[in-house]
Amino acid sequence: MKKVLLTLALPVCLVMGQDQPELPGWGVYVGYGMMGASVDEDAGDLETISAPGFGVSKGLMLGGLPLQVGLGIHPRGYKSEFEEDGLSSSMEVKAQYLDVWAQMPYPVGPAFLVGGVQVGTQIGGSVAMELMGVKIEEDLEPGDFDPDFGVNFGLGMPVGDTGAQVGVLYLLGLAEPSEGLKWNGLFFNLGYSF
């Protein structure tokens, strides 16, 4: 228990020990996710999918701690190929989630490290299957997957003094939106703060 508390307290102490950072105001971002899923061992291997995402963000101070919070639509999903009775089949799931997220930035030279949390609910998407030579496509209804929550870690870099920044973020899902499945992946983004 002491190790857990120390691990949680260390980033807070590092942020409190630095000079008051200049937080960005409102911002927008677009990005592209290479998303995948982890599953129970007996479910086989799943491949990543690529899909776009976007959202808005705002920098704020919460009791002396700098935070960046946001709301965005981000992809989740996976591809799977399997063989049954000598016939090859495949399935591709693309789910769109509405995420609320918060991150704590930590400056490292001109770049900054971020760590935070996200909570999301599935609002749409699609499933494409090819089963024994027959192609089937269906839309996902909101709520077909349970809500997702998890942690994120990343690195951002400002682009000169333009207000733009580029970044990469690793998302690690902690919930099981479907039995035995957890979302994860990389999200590359380009943002602009006003």
Secondary structure by P-SEA (a helix, b strand, c coil): caaaaaaaaaaaaaaaacccccccccccccccccccccccccccbbbbbbbcccccbbbbbcccbbbbbbbbbbbbcccccccccccccbbbbbbbbbccbbbbbbbcccbbbbbbbbbbbbcccbbbbbcccbbbbbbbcccccccccccccbbbbbccccccccbbbbbbbcccccccbbbbbccccccccc
